[in-house]
């Protein structure tokens, strides 16, 4: 248990953040003070983000709070709550590729492998280069090989990744050294 003075100071910072959810310095102070009080901090980030929801001028601040909550919840292995926070962040339209990859990691922990494949396929449609498409196809191949045990689909996805890869002006052959692929091809 936390000493009462630490708990009180942390709660004061949380209350201040809920009053001024757009204040990045307060969010940093709450994050730093969290310690063993983490669950309450993540709940505060989500509550503060809810207060900013729908306010276009606070879109970036809301995204920052959701990102903090989602990352912290994932670190605390609270994957269902982390998935919900990352999903809100995606819906906000402020998610980065890091956020999308983190959501895939959370879904992997939840055993939602088909959803990961769907997410990666959707991202392929918006990929801006052959190399980006190749990387995403290689990730799909990995999910099929490692998580779903579907070697046929893994080979199809890896073949597509190879085609995209060599359409790229700067091929990156390191992406195909994944140990999961060698088992698919019995190498």
Beta strands, then each sheet from edge to edge (+ up, - down):
end
